[in-house]
Amino acid sequence: MSAFARVPWAVIVWLVLVTVPWWGSRFTTFLATEIVILALFALSLNLLLGTTGLVSFGHAAYFGIGAYVCAILMKSHSVPFPIAFATAGLGSGAVAALFGFFCVRSTRIYFAMLTLAFAQIVWAVCFKWNAVTGGEQGLSNVPYPELGWMDVLPLLEGLRVADRYFLVVLVLAGACAIALRRIAASPFGRVLTAIRENPERAEFVGLDVRRYQLAAFTLAGSFAGFAGALFGLFNRGVFPDFAYWSKSAEVLIMAILGGIGAFWGPAVGAAALVLLNHQITSLTRYWPMVLGIVLIVLLFVFPGGIAGALGSLRSRWRRAP
């Protein structure tokens, strides 16, 4: 293993992000919070896409469920943030298990279309259930979690509420990312990889392919719910668009852009997409066209995504005299 590969880049990036509230502007903190949350969302999808080989067109459904559950509990029932956050993940996982029970019985395009169909059901419920979800108007003025306890730490005493919330997001998203990393590297994760490579052979050697796929589907939904809960509070509101099909397409683009072959690839894709969006929309209104051009070039030149391109460059650098 080369010295470059032994460097704990994920830890270094996380430590740099921790310092953002002290040297960054308000906009920098805003941007970093959005990137971290969407990176967790993309990593949750990659448990299905990259590890298990299942293409989901409806992953935003669990993102939206997590956002609504956490927001409703905190705003309407004054539930403390830790309980609301945990319930959001559990609720999203329960719905993912229910939908996944039917989805994993189909394969390839039929699986993908079923995920999209169930996601549209979730979006329709969020859009029409005015008494609970606020309907088309959504839920606004969702409160931040109580962060006054941070005053006991002298280093955090003078920080703004948004800066404190960013640190909470960083810790929670980091813990979720570590959990996803351990799942992918565990014997369970290796079984999922074997199923991705050859589901027929995996079934032939005695593995219950559908049960493993359902477990992966449920876990991915839970972590998407955690990301949704954080995003709803960050956005100070939850809206039906969180569960719409375009949100599923957005996170799928993040994963492909970063590279589904590497664990941190989708997180890199999330950061790249958010930064490109903010930079290009400030220059032109034709952001979708620019994004399409970027994706076409990337998929033809670097089919492994950004992470795959970096890996290729590192391999060439190691082979160079």
C-alpha positions as CSV (number, residue, x, y, z in Angstrom):
1,M,0.0,0.0,0.0
2,S,1.4,3.4,-1.0
3,A,2.0,6.2,1.5
4,F,-0.8,8.2,-0.3
5,A,-3.3,5.4,0.3
6,R,-2.4,5.1,4.0
7,V,-3.3,8.8,4.7
8,P,-6.6,8.9,6.6
9,W,-8.2,11.4,4.2
10,A,-11.7,11.1,5.6
11,V,-10.5,12.0,9.1
12,I,-8.5,14.9,7.8
13,V,-11.5,16.3,5.9
14,W,-13.7,15.8,9.0
15,L,-11.2,17.7,11.2
16,V,-11.0,20.6,8.7
17,L,-14.8,20.8,8.6
18,V,-14.9,21.0,12.4
19,T,-12.9,24.3,12.2
20,V,-15.3,25.9,9.7
21,P,-17.4,27.8,12.3
22,W,-14.2,29.6,13.5
23,W,-12.8,30.7,10.2
24,G,-15.6,30.5,7.7
25,S,-18.4,33.0,6.9
26,R,-22.1,32.4,7.5
27,F,-22.4,31.3,3.9
28,T,-19.5,28.9,4.3
29,T,-21.2,27.3,7.2
30,F,-24.5,27.1,5.3
31,L,-22.7,25.5,2.3
32,A,-20.8,23.0,4.5
33,T,-23.9,22.0,6.4
34,E,-25.8,21.3,3.1
35,I,-22.9,19.3,1.7
36,V,-22.5,17.1,4.9
37,I,-26.2,16.2,5.0
38,L,-26.5,15.5,1.3
39,A,-23.2,13.4,1.5
40,L,-24.9,11.2,4.1
41,F,-28.0,10.9,1.9
42,A,-25.8,9.8,-1.1
43,L,-23.9,7.4,1.1
44,S,-27.1,5.8,2.2
45,L,-28.1,5.3,-1.5
46,N,-24.8,3.7,-2.3
47,L,-25.5,0.9,0.2
48,L,-28.1,-0.1,-2.4
49,L,-26.5,1.1,-5.6
50,G,-22.8,0.4,-5.1
51,T,-22.7,-2.4,-2.5
52,T,-25.8,-4.4,-3.4
53,G,-26.3,-3.5,-7.0
54,L,-29.9,-2.3,-6.7
55,V,-30.9,0.9,-8.6
56,S,-33.5,2.8,-6.7
57,F,-35.5,5.6,-8.3
58,G,-37.4,6.4,-5.1
59,H,-34.8,6.8,-2.4
60,A,-36.1,10.3,-1.7
61,A,-39.2,8.8,-0.1
62,Y,-37.3,7.8,3.0
63,F,-35.5,11.1,3.1
64,G,-38.8,12.9,3.1
65,I,-40.3,10.6,5.7
66,G,-37.4,11.2,8.0
67,A,-37.7,15.0,7.5
68,Y,-41.5,15.0,8.2
69,V,-41.3,12.6,11.3
70,C,-38.6,14.7,12.9
71,A,-40.2,18.0,12.1
72,I,-43.7,17.0,13.3
73,L,-42.5,15.5,16.5
74,M,-40.4,18.6,17.4
75,K,-42.8,21.3,16.2
76,S,-46.2,19.8,17.1
77,H,-45.4,17.6,20.0
78,S,-42.3,19.3,21.5
79,V,-40.3,16.1,21.4
80,P,-36.6,16.5,22.2
81,F,-34.3,16.4,19.2
82,P,-32.5,13.1,20.1
83,I,-35.7,11.2,20.4
84,A,-37.2,12.8,17.2
85,F,-34.0,12.1,15.3
86,A,-33.9,8.5,16.3
87,T,-37.6,8.1,15.5
88,A,-37.1,9.6,12.1
89,G,-34.6,6.9,11.2
90,L,-36.6,4.1,12.7
91,G,-39.8,5.3,10.9
92,S,-38.0,5.6,7.5
93,G,-36.5,2.1,8.0
94,A,-40.0,0.6,8.8
95,V,-41.5,2.1,5.7
96,A,-38.5,1.0,3.7
97,A,-38.9,-2.5,5.0
98,L,-42.6,-2.5,4.0
99,F,-41.9,-1.2,0.5
100,G,-38.8,-3.3,0.1
101,F,-40.8,-6.5,0.9
102,F,-42.5,-6.0,-2.5
103,C,-39.6,-4.4,-4.4
104,V,-37.0,-7.1,-3.9
105,R,-39.4,-9.6,-5.5
106,S,-38.7,-7.9,-8.8
107,T,-35.4,-7.5,-10.6
108,R,-33.6,-4.8,-12.5
109,I,-36.0,-2.3,-14.3
110,Y,-39.0,-3.7,-12.5
111,F,-37.4,-3.2,-9.1
112,A,-36.4,0.4,-10.1
113,M,-39.9,1.2,-11.3
114,L,-41.5,-0.2,-8.1
115,T,-39.3,2.0,-6.0
116,L,-40.4,5.0,-8.0
117,A,-44.1,4.0,-7.7
118,F,-43.9,3.7,-3.9
119,A,-42.0,7.0,-3.7
120,Q,-44.7,8.7,-5.6
121,I,-47.3,7.3,-3.2
122,V,-45.3,8.9,-0.3
123,W,-45.1,12.2,-2.1
124,A,-48.9,12.2,-2.8
125,V,-49.6,11.5,0.9
126,C,-47.2,14.4,1.9
127,F,-48.8,16.6,-0.7
128,K,-52.5,15.9,0.2
129,W,-52.5,15.2,4.0
130,N,-53.0,18.8,5.1
131,A,-53.9,18.0,8.7
132,V,-50.5,16.3,9.4
133,T,-48.0,17.3,6.7
134,G,-49.3,20.8,5.9
135,G,-50.1,19.7,2.4
136,E,-48.7,21.7,-0.5
137,Q,-47.5,24.4,1.9
138,G,-45.5,21.9,4.0
139,L,-44.3,22.6,7.5
140,S,-42.5,25.9,8.1
141,N,-40.7,27.4,11.1
142,V,-39.4,24.0,12.2
143,P,-37.4,24.8,15.4
144,Y,-33.7,24.1,15.8
145,P,-32.8,21.6,18.5
146,E,-32.0,23.0,21.9
147,L,-28.3,23.8,21.8
148,G,-27.9,25.8,25.0
149,W,-26.0,23.0,26.6
150,M,-23.0,23.9,24.4
151,D,-22.4,27.0,26.5
152,V,-20.7,24.8,29.1
153,L,-17.8,24.5,26.6
154,P,-15.8,27.7,26.5
155,L,-14.7,27.1,22.9
156,L,-18.3,27.0,21.7
157,E,-19.7,29.8,23.9
158,G,-19.6,32.5,21.3
159,L,-20.8,30.5,18.2
160,R,-24.0,31.3,16.3
161,V,-26.9,28.9,16.4
162,A,-26.3,27.9,12.8
163,D,-22.6,27.2,13.6
164,R,-23.6,25.0,16.6
165,Y,-26.1,23.1,14.5
166,F,-23.4,22.5,11.9
167,L,-21.2,20.8,14.5
168,V,-24.2,18.7,15.6
169,V,-24.8,17.7,12.0
170,L,-21.1,16.9,11.5
171,V,-21.0,14.6,14.5
172,L,-24.2,12.8,13.7
173,A,-23.5,12.5,10.0
174,G,-19.9,11.3,10.8
175,A,-21.3,8.6,13.1
176,C,-23.8,7.5,10.4
177,A,-21.0,7.4,7.8
178,I,-18.8,5.3,10.1
179,A,-21.7,2.9,10.7
180,L,-22.3,2.6,6.9
181,R,-18.6,2.0,6.4
182,R,-18.6,-0.8,8.9
183,I,-21.7,-2.4,7.4
184,A,-20.1,-2.3,3.9
185,A,-16.8,-3.9,5.2
186,S,-18.5,-6.5,7.4
187,P,-19.3,-10.1,6.4
188,F,-22.9,-8.9,5.7
189,G,-21.5,-6.3,3.4
190,R,-19.3,-8.8,1.6
191,V,-22.4,-11.0,1.1
192,L,-24.2,-8.0,-0.5
193,T,-21.2,-7.5,-2.8
194,A,-21.4,-11.2,-3.8
195,I,-25.1,-10.8,-4.5
196,R,-24.3,-7.7,-6.6
197,E,-21.7,-9.6,-8.7
198,N,-23.8,-12.7,-9.3
199,P,-27.1,-13.1,-7.6
200,E,-27.8,-16.5,-9.2
201,R,-24.5,-18.0,-7.9
202,A,-25.1,-16.5,-4.5
203,E,-28.6,-18.1,-4.4
204,F,-27.0,-21.4,-5.6
205,V,-24.6,-21.6,-2.7
206,G,-27.5,-21.2,-0.2
207,L,-27.8,-17.5,0.4
208,D,-31.3,-16.0,0.8
209,V,-30.8,-13.2,-1.7
210,R,-34.1,-11.5,-1.1
211,R,-33.7,-11.4,2.6
212,Y,-30.2,-9.8,2.3
213,Q,-31.6,-7.3,-0.3
214,L,-34.5,-6.5,2.0
215,A,-32.1,-5.9,4.9
216,A,-29.9,-3.6,2.7
217,F,-33.0,-1.8,1.5
218,T,-34.2,-1.2,5.1
219,L,-30.8,0.0,6.3
220,A,-30.5,2.4,3.3
221,G,-33.9,3.8,4.1
222,S,-33.1,4.3,7.7
223,F,-29.9,6.3,7.0
224,A,-31.8,8.3,4.3
225,G,-34.3,9.1,7.1
226,F,-31.5,10.4,9.4
227,A,-30.3,12.6,6.5
228,G,-33.8,13.9,5.9
229,A,-34.3,14.7,9.6
230,L,-31.1,16.8,9.6
231,F,-32.0,18.5,6.4
232,G,-35.5,19.5,7.5
233,L,-34.1,21.3,10.6
234,F,-31.4,22.9,8.5
235,N,-34.0,24.1,6.0
236,R,-36.2,25.3,8.9
237,G,-39.1,23.7,7.0
238,V,-40.2,20.4,5.3
239,F,-42.0,20.3,2.0
240,P,-43.4,17.6,-0.3
241,D,-40.6,18.2,-2.8
242,F,-38.3,16.4,-0.3
243,A,-40.0,13.1,-1.4
244,Y,-40.5,14.0,-5.1
245,W,-38.9,11.9,-7.8
246,S,-36.5,14.8,-8.8
247,K,-34.9,14.5,-5.3
248,S,-34.3,10.8,-6.0
249,A,-32.7,11.7,-9.4
250,E,-30.5,14.3,-7.6
251,V,-29.0,11.9,-5.1
252,L,-28.6,9.3,-7.9
253,I,-26.6,11.9,-9.9
254,M,-24.5,12.5,-6.8
255,A,-23.6,8.9,-6.4
256,I,-22.7,8.4,-10.1
257,L,-20.9,11.7,-10.3
258,G,-18.6,10.8,-7.3
259,G,-18.3,7.1,-8.2
260,I,-20.2,4.2,-6.9
261,G,-17.2,2.0,-6.9
262,A,-15.6,3.8,-3.9
263,F,-17.2,4.1,-0.5
264,W,-16.6,7.9,-0.2
265,G,-17.3,8.5,-3.9
266,P,-21.0,9.5,-3.4
267,A,-19.9,12.0,-0.7
268,V,-17.4,13.5,-3.1
269,G,-20.2,13.7,-5.7
270,A,-22.5,15.4,-3.3
271,A,-19.9,18.1,-2.5
272,A,-19.1,18.5,-6.3
273,L,-22.8,18.9,-7.2
274,V,-23.6,21.4,-4.5
275,L,-20.5,23.5,-5.2
276,L,-21.2,23.4,-9.0
277,N,-24.8,24.3,-8.4
278,H,-24.0,27.4,-6.3
279,Q,-21.2,28.5,-8.6
280,I,-23.0,28.0,-11.9
281,T,-26.4,29.3,-10.9
282,S,-24.7,32.6,-9.9
283,L,-23.4,32.9,-13.4
284,T,-26.2,31.6,-15.6
285,R,-29.7,30.2,-15.3
286,Y,-28.9,27.3,-17.5
287,W,-27.7,25.1,-14.7
288,P,-29.5,21.9,-15.9
289,M,-27.8,22.1,-19.3
290,V,-24.4,22.6,-17.7
291,L,-25.0,19.7,-15.4
292,G,-26.0,17.5,-18.4
293,I,-22.8,18.4,-20.2
294,V,-20.7,17.7,-17.1
295,L,-22.3,14.3,-16.7
296,I,-21.9,13.3,-20.4
297,V,-18.2,14.3,-20.3
298,L,-17.6,12.5,-17.0
299,L,-19.4,9.3,-18.0
300,F,-17.5,9.1,-21.3
301,V,-14.1,10.1,-20.1
302,F,-14.2,8.9,-16.5
303,P,-17.0,6.2,-16.1
304,G,-15.8,5.5,-12.6
305,G,-16.8,9.0,-11.5
306,I,-14.6,11.5,-9.7
307,A,-13.3,8.9,-7.2
308,G,-12.5,6.5,-10.1
309,A,-10.7,9.3,-11.9
310,L,-8.6,10.1,-8.9
311,G,-7.8,6.4,-8.4
312,S,-6.6,6.1,-12.0
313,L,-4.4,9.2,-11.6
314,R,-2.9,7.7,-8.4
315,S,-2.2,4.4,-10.2
316,R,-0.5,6.2,-13.1
317,W,1.5,8.3,-10.6
318,R,2.7,5.1,-8.8
319,R,3.7,3.5,-12.1
320,A,5.6,6.5,-13.4
321,P,9.4,6.3,-13.2
